[in-house]
Amino acid sequence: MRPLLILPLLALSAHAADFDVLIQNARIADGTGAPLVIGGIGVKDGRITAVGSVTGSADTVIDAEGRVVAPGFVDVHTHSEKICENPVVENFLRMGVTTIITGNCGNSKTDVAAFFDEIGKTGTTLNVATLIGHGSVREQGMGGRFIRPPNAEQLDAMKKLVDQAMRDGAVGMSTGLIYVPGSFARTEEIIELAKVVSAHGGVYASHMRYETDRIFEALEELARIAREARIRAEVSHIKLSGPSAWGRAREVLAWLDKARAEGLEITHDQYAYPASSTGLRQTIPDSALEGTREDYAARLDDPGQKGLIIERMKKMLSDRGFKDYSYAVIARYPKQPELNGLNIREAALKVRGGDSLDDQIELLLDIERQGGGSAVYHSMNEDDLKVFLAHPLTMIASDGGPRRLGEDIPHPRSYGNNARVLGRYVRDLKALTLEDAIRRMSSLPARTFHLHQRGEIRQGYWADLVIFDPDTVSDPSSFDAPHKYATGFSDVLVNGVPVIRAGQLTEARPGGPLRKMVTAL
C-alpha cells in the first residue's frame, strides 16, 4: 500500500460548516486512481461540499475509523428492466454499487420515458440509467423476429424509436448479437441506428456476435460500426468462451489497443468470474428460433427439420471445444424447479433416465418448448480473466440484476462482483491496486457513459459514497450457494442519503432515474 497523504485543513466559516452528513477519519480513494489520503468528507443537499480536514456540525456523523471511503460504484452492465418489482436491490448496495445501467445485450424497455416515470413513482435505493436495446427495437419495429433486413418503412420506425429513447434520456444503444432477434441483423442495420445514437452523444455497447475463437470477426464488426457511425463503442463483458478460444486474451487486448491508436474510442467491461449466465436457448441454432414459439414447436415436430437442428447443435458444441453440456448448470427453469442447480447432463439423467449427448439435446429442446430457462455456463478460463482484468481500460460490471434471497440458483455475480474484485483480485492475488480497482468501478465508467458529476470524490459532485474495510471485504456467495450478500461494506450513501448505515439497511429510497443530458441536434 502506498504511503498515505494528509490533506490540508479546509477553511470553513462557522456559519457554513453545517452538513447533512459528515464522514471523519477516512482513507479517501477519490476514484481517479490517485493514492489514498486521510481526511473527511462533508455532504449537503446531496452533494459533496467539503473534502479534507473538515470540521462542522452535521445531522449524521460517520466515523470511518480508518476504513476506505470511495465513490459509489457504477455498474455499467446490468439487466434490471424489472427493477420496480424489487426497488431496494440490496444485493447491489451490499457490494457498493450506487448507480446501475440497464438495457444491455439488446434488451430494454422501448419506452424510456415511461420506464423512468415508473421508477420515479416506485422509488428505488440507487440511480438507474438505461440503454435502448436494439433487439427490443427490432422486434417492435419489424413486428416479430425475422431473419431478414428491415424494409425502409421498418428501419425508419426503428430509427424513430431509438431517437425518442435518446431524447428521453437513454445513455446509448446496446446490441445482443448472439441473441434472437439481434443475431438476425446485418451490420448495415446496426450502423444506421448507431448514427442516431451518435447524434445524441450516446455510446454503442455491444454483446458482440462472437466471444469464441471467432472473436476477431466480432471485433472487426464493432470497429466498423464505431468508425462509420462515428460513435464511442463499449465491448460488453469481454471474455473468451470455450476451450477452443482460451489463451488469446493478450491478442484481443492488442487488437483493441491498435484500434484505439487508430482513433477509435473503444472501452470494455468485465465481471470477475470464469463463468457466464444466459438463456438455455443459446445452445439452439438461431434459425430454429425465428418467429413464435409455435413456429419453433412445428420445426421440432418435423423429423427432417429437427434432425438438422440436432446436427447443428452438435457442431456448435464441438466447435467450442466441448464434448457435452455438463458445463451448463441450470439456474432457473420454472416448469421443473427441482432441476435448478443441476448441470444438463445430470438433469438429462434425472428427467430422461439417460445422460448421453442425444438425451441432453432432447432435454434442451424440450426446455425451450416448455417456455425456456437459464443457466450458468462454466465456459471461461481464469487465466484469461486475469489478463483482461490487468488492462487499464477494463471496467468492472456484474452482468447481474436485482435478486431476492433464495430465489432460483443464479450466478453469484449479482451478489459479489465488486467485492470479489476487491477481495480476491486486489487483496489476495494483488492483480491490481486498490486505487486502480476503485477507478475501474467509479470514474472510468462514469466518464465512459457521460454520467456527469459522479464517480469521483470531488467538491460539487453527487455524494454517492461507500465505506468498506479492504482487509475484510469479501464475496461469500458461490456457484453452489449464491444467495449471500457481500461483506465488508459498512455504509453506502446515494445522493447524500445513507441507504446502508453501520451495516444496516435503512428505509431511505433516494435513488431514481438518471437521464443523460440531451445533446442538441
C-alpha positions as CSV (number, residue, x, y, z in Angstrom):
1,M,0.0,0.0,0.0
2,R,1.3,3.5,-0.9
3,P,2.1,5.9,2.0
4,L,-1.0,7.9,3.0
5,L,-1.1,11.7,2.4
6,I,-2.7,14.1,4.8
7,L,-5.0,16.6,3.2
8,P,-4.6,20.2,4.5
9,L,-7.2,21.8,6.7
10,L,-10.1,23.2,4.6
11,A,-11.0,26.7,5.7
12,L,-14.7,26.9,6.6
13,S,-16.6,29.7,8.2
14,A,-18.6,28.9,11.3
15,H,-21.8,29.7,9.6
16,A,-21.0,27.5,6.5
17,A,-19.9,24.4,8.4
18,D,-23.2,22.5,8.7
19,F,-23.6,19.3,6.8
20,D,-26.3,16.7,6.4
21,V,-23.6,14.0,6.7
22,L,-20.0,14.3,7.9
23,I,-17.6,11.4,7.4
24,Q,-14.5,11.6,9.6
25,N,-11.2,9.6,9.9
26,A,-11.4,8.2,6.4
27,R,-8.9,6.9,4.0
28,I,-10.2,8.5,0.9
29,A,-9.9,7.0,-2.6
30,D,-11.2,9.7,-4.8
31,G,-11.9,7.5,-7.8
32,T,-9.2,8.8,-10.1
33,G,-6.6,6.2,-9.2
34,A,-4.7,8.7,-7.0
35,P,-3.1,7.4,-3.8
36,L,-5.3,7.2,-0.7
37,V,-5.4,10.3,1.5
38,I,-6.5,10.7,5.1
39,G,-9.4,13.2,5.6
40,G,-13.1,13.8,6.0
41,I,-16.0,14.5,3.7
42,G,-18.9,16.9,4.2
43,V,-22.2,16.3,2.4
44,K,-25.0,18.9,2.0
45,D,-28.2,18.7,-0.2
46,G,-27.0,15.5,-1.9
47,R,-23.6,16.9,-2.9
48,I,-20.1,16.7,-1.7
49,T,-19.4,20.2,-0.3
50,A,-16.1,19.6,1.5
51,V,-13.1,17.3,1.3
52,G,-10.1,17.5,3.6
53,S,-9.7,18.1,7.3
54,V,-13.4,19.0,7.6
55,T,-15.0,20.4,10.8
56,G,-18.5,21.5,11.5
57,S,-21.9,20.2,12.8
58,A,-23.9,17.6,11.0
59,D,-27.2,15.7,11.3
60,T,-25.3,12.5,10.8
61,V,-21.6,11.9,11.7
62,I,-20.0,8.8,10.5
63,D,-16.6,7.7,12.0
64,A,-14.9,5.7,9.2
65,E,-12.3,4.5,11.7
66,G,-9.6,4.3,9.1
67,R,-11.7,2.4,6.6
68,V,-11.7,3.3,2.9
69,V,-14.2,5.8,1.6
70,A,-14.7,5.6,-2.2
71,P,-17.2,6.9,-4.8
72,G,-20.2,4.7,-5.1
73,F,-19.6,2.1,-7.8
74,V,-21.1,2.4,-11.2
75,D,-22.2,-0.9,-12.7
76,V,-22.5,-0.3,-16.4
77,H,-23.8,-3.7,-17.4
78,T,-26.9,-4.9,-15.6
79,H,-30.2,-6.5,-16.5
80,S,-32.6,-4.6,-14.3
81,E,-35.6,-3.8,-16.5
82,K,-37.8,-5.2,-13.8
83,I,-36.3,-3.1,-11.0
84,C,-39.6,-1.7,-10.0
85,E,-40.5,-5.2,-8.8
86,N,-37.5,-5.2,-6.4
87,P,-36.6,-1.5,-6.0
88,V,-34.5,-2.0,-2.8
89,V,-31.9,-4.0,-4.8
90,E,-30.0,-4.8,-1.6
91,N,-27.7,-7.2,-3.5
92,F,-26.2,-4.2,-5.4
93,L,-26.0,-2.0,-2.4
94,R,-24.2,-4.6,-0.3
95,M,-21.3,-4.7,-2.8
96,G,-21.0,-0.9,-3.0
97,V,-23.0,-0.2,-6.2
98,T,-24.9,3.1,-6.2
99,T,-25.6,3.5,-9.9
100,I,-26.6,0.9,-12.5
101,I,-27.0,0.9,-16.2
102,T,-29.7,-1.4,-17.6
103,G,-30.9,-2.2,-21.1
104,N,-27.9,-4.3,-22.1
105,C,-27.4,-7.1,-24.6
106,G,-30.0,-5.6,-26.9
107,N,-32.9,-6.0,-24.4
108,S,-34.6,-3.0,-22.8
109,K,-37.8,-1.1,-22.3
110,T,-38.5,0.7,-25.6
111,D,-40.5,3.5,-23.9
112,V,-37.7,5.0,-21.9
113,A,-39.9,7.9,-20.6
114,A,-42.5,5.5,-19.2
115,F,-39.7,3.3,-17.7
116,F,-38.2,6.3,-15.9
117,D,-41.6,7.5,-14.8
118,E,-42.4,4.2,-13.3
119,I,-39.0,4.2,-11.4
120,G,-39.7,7.7,-10.1
121,K,-43.1,6.7,-8.8
122,T,-42.0,3.5,-7.3
123,G,-38.8,4.8,-5.7
124,T,-35.5,3.0,-5.5
125,T,-32.4,2.9,-3.4
126,L,-29.9,3.7,-6.3
127,N,-29.5,5.6,-9.5
128,V,-30.8,3.9,-12.7
129,A,-29.7,4.8,-16.2
130,T,-30.6,2.8,-19.3
131,L,-29.5,1.9,-22.8
132,I,-32.1,1.4,-25.6
133,G,-31.9,-2.2,-26.7
134,H,-31.5,-2.9,-30.4
135,G,-33.2,-6.3,-30.2
136,S,-36.2,-4.9,-28.5
137,V,-36.4,-2.1,-31.0
138,R,-36.0,-4.5,-33.9
139,E,-38.8,-6.8,-32.7
140,Q,-41.2,-3.9,-32.2
141,G,-40.2,-2.1,-35.4
142,M,-40.5,-5.2,-37.5
143,G,-43.5,-6.8,-35.7
144,G,-41.7,-10.0,-35.0
145,R,-38.4,-12.0,-35.2
146,F,-37.3,-12.3,-38.8
147,I,-34.1,-13.5,-40.5
148,R,-34.1,-10.6,-43.0
149,P,-33.2,-6.9,-43.0
150,P,-36.0,-4.4,-42.2
151,N,-37.6,-2.7,-45.2
152,A,-37.3,1.1,-45.5
153,E,-40.5,1.7,-43.5
154,Q,-39.5,-0.6,-40.7
155,L,-36.0,0.8,-40.5
156,D,-37.5,4.3,-40.2
157,A,-39.8,3.1,-37.4
158,M,-36.7,1.7,-35.6
159,K,-34.8,4.9,-36.0
160,K,-37.7,6.9,-34.5
161,L,-37.8,4.5,-31.5
162,V,-34.1,5.0,-30.9
163,D,-34.2,8.7,-31.4
164,Q,-37.1,9.1,-28.9
165,A,-35.3,6.9,-26.4
166,M,-32.2,9.1,-26.6
167,R,-34.4,12.3,-26.3
168,D,-36.0,10.7,-23.2
169,G,-32.6,10.2,-21.6
170,A,-31.1,6.9,-22.7
171,V,-27.2,6.9,-22.5
172,G,-26.8,4.9,-25.7
173,M,-27.8,1.8,-27.5
174,S,-27.0,-1.9,-26.8
175,T,-26.9,-4.9,-29.1
176,G,-27.0,-8.6,-28.2
177,L,-25.7,-10.1,-31.4
178,I,-25.8,-13.7,-30.2
179,Y,-29.5,-13.3,-29.2
180,V,-32.6,-13.5,-31.4
181,P,-33.6,-11.1,-33.0
182,G,-30.3,-9.2,-32.8
183,S,-28.5,-12.1,-34.3
184,F,-30.6,-11.7,-37.4
185,A,-29.4,-8.1,-38.0
186,R,-26.8,-7.2,-40.6
187,T,-24.1,-4.8,-39.7
188,E,-25.5,-2.1,-42.0
189,E,-28.8,-2.0,-40.0
190,I,-26.9,-1.5,-36.7
191,I,-24.8,1.3,-38.3
192,E,-27.9,3.2,-39.3
193,L,-29.3,3.0,-35.8
194,A,-25.9,3.8,-34.2
195,K,-25.8,7.0,-36.3
196,V,-29.0,8.1,-34.5
197,V,-27.4,7.4,-31.1
198,S,-24.1,9.2,-32.1
199,A,-26.1,12.3,-33.0
200,H,-27.2,12.5,-29.3
201,G,-23.7,11.8,-28.0
202,G,-24.5,8.3,-26.8
203,V,-22.4,5.2,-26.6
204,Y,-22.8,1.9,-28.5
205,A,-22.5,-1.1,-26.1
206,S,-22.3,-4.5,-27.7
207,H,-22.6,-8.1,-26.6
208,M,-20.7,-9.0,-29.8
209,R,-21.6,-11.6,-32.3
210,Y,-18.9,-13.9,-31.2
211,E,-17.0,-14.5,-28.0
212,T,-15.5,-17.7,-29.2
213,D,-12.5,-18.4,-31.4
214,R,-14.2,-16.1,-33.9
215,I,-13.9,-13.1,-31.6
216,F,-11.8,-11.2,-34.1
217,E,-14.6,-11.2,-36.6
218,A,-16.8,-9.7,-34.0
219,L,-14.2,-7.1,-33.1
220,E,-13.9,-6.1,-36.8
221,E,-17.7,-5.6,-36.9
222,L,-17.6,-3.5,-33.7
223,A,-14.9,-1.3,-35.2
224,R,-16.7,-0.8,-38.4
225,I,-19.8,0.3,-36.6
226,A,-17.8,2.7,-34.4
227,R,-16.0,4.1,-37.4
228,E,-18.9,4.5,-39.8
229,A,-21.4,5.8,-37.2
230,R,-18.7,7.9,-35.5
231,I,-19.7,6.6,-32.1
232,R,-17.9,5.5,-28.9
233,A,-18.1,1.8,-28.5
234,E,-18.1,-0.5,-25.5
235,V,-17.3,-4.2,-25.5
236,S,-19.7,-5.8,-23.0
237,H,-18.4,-8.4,-20.6
238,I,-15.2,-9.1,-22.6
239,K,-14.4,-12.8,-22.5
240,L,-13.2,-15.9,-24.4
241,S,-15.8,-18.6,-24.3
242,G,-15.0,-22.2,-24.9
243,P,-11.7,-24.2,-24.7
244,S,-11.1,-23.5,-28.4
245,A,-10.7,-19.8,-27.7
246,W,-8.8,-19.9,-24.4
247,G,-5.4,-18.3,-24.2
248,R,-5.9,-15.5,-26.6
249,A,-6.7,-12.6,-24.2
250,R,-3.4,-10.8,-24.9
251,E,-4.2,-10.9,-28.7
252,V,-7.6,-9.5,-28.1
253,L,-6.3,-6.6,-26.0
254,A,-3.5,-5.9,-28.5
255,W,-6.2,-5.7,-31.2
256,L,-8.2,-3.2,-29.1
257,D,-5.2,-1.1,-28.3
258,K,-4.3,-0.9,-32.0
259,A,-7.9,0.2,-32.8
260,R,-7.6,2.9,-30.2
261,A,-4.3,4.1,-31.5
262,E,-6.0,4.4,-34.9
263,G,-8.5,6.8,-33.4
264,L,-11.5,4.7,-32.3
265,E,-12.9,5.2,-28.8
266,I,-13.4,1.7,-27.5
267,T,-13.7,0.6,-23.9
268,H,-14.7,-2.7,-22.3
269,D,-16.1,-4.2,-19.1
270,Q,-15.8,-7.5,-17.3
271,Y,-17.2,-9.5,-14.5
272,A,-14.8,-11.3,-12.1
273,Y,-15.9,-14.9,-12.6
274,P,-14.9,-17.6,-15.1
275,A,-18.5,-18.4,-15.9
276,S,-21.3,-16.7,-17.8
277,S,-25.0,-16.9,-17.5
278,T,-27.8,-16.6,-20.1
279,G,-30.7,-18.4,-21.5
280,L,-30.6,-22.1,-22.4
281,R,-31.9,-21.2,-25.8
282,Q,-28.4,-20.1,-26.7
283,T,-27.5,-23.8,-27.2
284,I,-30.1,-23.9,-30.0
285,P,-29.4,-22.6,-33.5
286,D,-30.9,-19.1,-34.1
287,S,-32.7,-20.3,-37.3
288,A,-34.7,-22.7,-35.2
289,L,-36.0,-19.8,-33.0
290,E,-37.2,-17.5,-35.8
291,G,-40.8,-16.4,-35.3
292,T,-43.1,-17.6,-32.5
293,R,-42.8,-20.5,-30.1
294,E,-45.5,-22.2,-32.2
295,D,-43.1,-21.9,-35.2
296,Y,-40.3,-23.5,-33.1
297,A,-42.6,-26.3,-31.9
298,A,-43.6,-27.0,-35.5
299,R,-40.0,-27.4,-36.5
300,L,-39.4,-29.9,-33.7
301,D,-42.5,-31.9,-34.9
302,D,-40.9,-32.1,-38.4
303,P,-38.4,-35.0,-38.2
304,G,-36.3,-33.6,-41.1
305,Q,-36.1,-30.1,-39.5
306,K,-35.5,-31.5,-36.1
307,G,-32.6,-33.6,-37.4
308,L,-30.9,-30.6,-38.9
309,I,-31.3,-28.7,-35.6
310,I,-29.7,-31.5,-33.6
311,E,-26.9,-31.8,-36.2
312,R,-26.2,-28.0,-35.8
313,M,-26.3,-28.2,-32.0
314,K,-23.6,-30.9,-32.1
315,K,-21.4,-28.9,-34.4
316,M,-21.8,-25.8,-32.3
317,L,-20.8,-27.7,-29.2
318,S,-17.8,-29.3,-31.0
319,D,-16.6,-26.0,-32.5
320,R,-16.3,-24.5,-29.0
321,G,-14.3,-27.5,-27.7
322,F,-16.9,-29.2,-25.5
323,K,-17.9,-32.9,-25.6
324,D,-21.3,-32.4,-23.9
325,Y,-23.3,-29.9,-22.0
326,S,-22.1,-30.7,-18.5
327,Y,-20.5,-27.2,-18.4
328,A,-24.0,-25.7,-18.3
329,V,-25.8,-25.6,-14.9
330,I,-29.5,-24.8,-14.8
331,A,-30.1,-21.6,-12.9
332,R,-33.9,-21.2,-13.5
333,Y,-36.4,-23.5,-15.1
334,P,-39.9,-22.6,-13.9
335,K,-41.5,-25.7,-15.2
336,Q,-39.3,-28.0,-13.2
337,P,-37.5,-26.0,-10.5
338,E,-36.2,-29.3,-9.0
339,L,-33.7,-29.2,-11.9
340,N,-32.2,-25.9,-10.7
341,G,-28.6,-26.4,-9.7
342,L,-28.1,-29.5,-11.9
343,N,-25.9,-29.4,-15.0
344,I,-27.5,-30.5,-18.2
345,R,-26.0,-34.0,-18.1
346,E,-27.3,-34.5,-14.6
347,A,-30.7,-33.1,-15.4
348,A,-31.0,-35.3,-18.5
349,L,-30.3,-38.4,-16.4
350,K,-32.9,-37.3,-13.9
351,V,-35.6,-36.5,-16.5
352,R,-34.9,-39.0,-19.2
353,G,-33.1,-41.8,-17.5
354,G,-30.0,-41.3,-19.7
355,D,-27.2,-38.8,-19.9
356,S,-26.0,-39.3,-23.5
357,L,-25.4,-36.3,-25.7
358,D,-28.7,-37.1,-27.5
359,D,-30.5,-37.2,-24.2
360,Q,-29.0,-33.8,-23.2
361,I,-30.0,-32.3,-26.6
362,E,-33.6,-33.6,-26.2
363,L,-33.8,-32.0,-22.8
364,L,-32.6,-28.7,-24.1
365,L,-35.0,-28.7,-26.9
366,D,-37.9,-29.6,-24.6
367,I,-37.0,-26.9,-22.1
368,E,-37.3,-24.3,-24.8
369,R,-40.6,-25.8,-25.9
370,Q,-41.8,-25.5,-22.3
371,G,-41.1,-21.8,-22.1
372,G,-37.3,-21.7,-21.6
373,G,-34.9,-21.4,-18.8
374,S,-31.5,-20.0,-18.0
375,A,-28.1,-21.5,-17.0
376,V,-24.7,-20.7,-15.6
377,Y,-22.1,-21.7,-18.2
378,H,-18.6,-22.7,-16.9
379,S,-17.0,-21.9,-20.3
380,M,-14.2,-19.5,-19.4
381,N,-10.6,-19.7,-18.1
382,E,-9.4,-17.6,-15.1
383,D,-6.0,-17.0,-16.7
384,D,-7.7,-15.1,-19.5
385,L,-9.9,-13.3,-16.9
386,K,-6.8,-12.0,-15.1
387,V,-5.2,-10.8,-18.3
388,F,-8.3,-8.8,-19.2
389,L,-8.5,-7.5,-15.6
390,A,-5.0,-6.1,-15.8
391,H,-5.8,-3.8,-18.7
392,P,-6.3,-0.1,-17.5
393,L,-9.5,0.3,-19.6
394,T,-11.3,-2.7,-18.1
395,M,-14.3,-1.5,-16.2
396,I,-15.9,-3.8,-13.6
397,A,-19.6,-4.7,-14.3
398,S,-21.7,-7.5,-13.0
399,D,-24.0,-8.5,-15.9
400,G,-26.4,-9.2,-13.0
401,G,-29.7,-7.9,-11.8
402,P,-31.9,-7.4,-8.8
403,R,-32.1,-10.6,-6.7
404,R,-34.3,-11.9,-3.9
405,L,-32.7,-14.2,-1.4
406,G,-33.4,-17.8,-2.0
407,E,-35.0,-17.4,-5.5
408,D,-33.5,-19.9,-8.1
409,I,-29.8,-20.7,-8.3
410,P,-28.4,-17.6,-10.1
411,H,-24.9,-16.6,-11.0
412,P,-23.2,-15.2,-7.8
413,R,-22.0,-12.1,-9.7
414,S,-25.2,-10.3,-8.8
415,Y,-24.2,-10.5,-5.1
416,G,-20.4,-10.4,-5.1
417,N,-18.9,-9.0,-8.2
418,N,-17.3,-5.8,-6.9
419,A,-16.4,-7.3,-3.5
420,R,-14.7,-10.2,-5.4
421,V,-12.5,-7.8,-7.2
422,L,-11.5,-6.0,-4.0
423,G,-11.0,-9.2,-2.0
424,R,-9.7,-11.9,-4.4
425,Y,-8.0,-9.8,-7.1
426,V,-6.8,-6.8,-5.1
427,R,-6.0,-8.1,-1.6
428,D,-5.3,-11.8,-2.2
429,L,-3.9,-12.1,-5.7
430,K,-2.6,-8.5,-6.0
431,A,-3.6,-8.5,-9.6
432,L,-4.3,-4.7,-9.4
433,T,-4.0,-1.9,-6.8
434,L,-6.9,-0.9,-4.6
435,E,-6.9,2.6,-6.0
436,D,-7.0,1.4,-9.6
437,A,-9.7,-1.1,-8.9
438,I,-11.8,1.7,-7.4
439,R,-11.1,3.8,-10.5
440,R,-12.4,1.0,-12.7
441,M,-15.6,0.9,-10.7
442,S,-16.2,4.6,-10.4
443,S,-14.7,7.4,-12.5
444,L,-13.9,5.3,-15.6
445,P,-17.5,4.0,-16.1
446,A,-18.9,7.4,-15.1
447,R,-16.8,9.2,-17.7
448,T,-17.3,6.5,-20.4
449,F,-21.1,6.7,-20.1
450,H,-21.1,10.5,-19.5
451,L,-22.7,10.3,-16.0
452,H,-21.8,13.9,-15.1
453,Q,-20.6,14.8,-11.6
454,R,-20.5,11.2,-10.5
455,G,-17.7,8.6,-10.0
456,E,-15.3,10.9,-8.0
457,I,-15.0,12.3,-4.6
458,R,-14.8,16.0,-5.5
459,Q,-16.5,19.1,-4.3
460,G,-19.7,19.7,-6.2
461,Y,-20.1,16.1,-7.2
462,W,-23.1,14.0,-6.2
463,A,-22.5,12.3,-2.8
464,D,-22.6,8.6,-3.9
465,L,-20.2,7.2,-1.4
466,V,-19.2,3.8,0.0
467,I,-17.2,2.9,3.2
468,F,-15.5,-0.5,3.4
469,D,-12.8,-2.4,5.1
470,P,-10.2,-3.6,2.5
471,D,-8.9,-6.2,4.9
472,T,-12.3,-8.0,5.3
473,V,-14.3,-7.2,2.1
474,S,-15.3,-10.5,0.5
475,D,-17.9,-12.3,-1.6
476,P,-19.2,-15.3,0.3
477,S,-21.6,-16.1,-2.5
478,S,-20.7,-19.1,-4.6
479,F,-22.0,-21.0,-7.6
480,D,-23.4,-23.7,-5.3
481,A,-24.8,-21.2,-2.7
482,P,-25.2,-17.8,-4.5
483,H,-27.6,-16.1,-2.1
484,K,-25.2,-14.4,0.2
485,Y,-24.6,-10.7,0.4
486,A,-21.1,-9.3,0.1
487,T,-19.4,-8.4,3.4
488,G,-17.1,-5.6,4.4
489,F,-19.3,-2.6,3.4
490,S,-20.4,-0.7,6.5
491,D,-22.0,2.4,4.9
492,V,-23.5,3.3,1.5
493,L,-24.8,6.8,0.6
494,V,-26.8,7.6,-2.5
495,N,-27.3,11.2,-3.4
496,G,-26.1,12.1,0.0
497,V,-28.5,9.9,1.9
498,P,-27.4,6.7,3.8
499,V,-29.1,3.6,2.4
500,I,-26.7,1.3,4.4
501,R,-25.8,2.7,7.8
502,A,-23.4,0.9,10.2
503,G,-24.2,-2.3,8.3
504,Q,-28.0,-2.0,8.4
505,L,-30.3,-1.3,5.5
506,T,-32.2,2.0,6.1
507,E,-35.7,2.9,4.9
508,A,-34.4,5.7,2.6
509,R,-35.1,5.5,-1.2
510,P,-33.0,8.4,-2.5
511,G,-32.3,6.9,-6.0
512,G,-34.2,7.2,-9.2
513,P,-33.9,7.7,-12.9
514,L,-30.6,9.0,-14.2
515,R,-31.2,10.6,-17.6
516,K,-28.5,11.5,-20.0
517,M,-28.5,15.2,-20.8
518,V,-29.9,15.5,-24.4
519,T,-27.4,16.7,-26.9
520,A,-28.8,19.5,-29.2
521,L,-29.1,18.2,-32.8
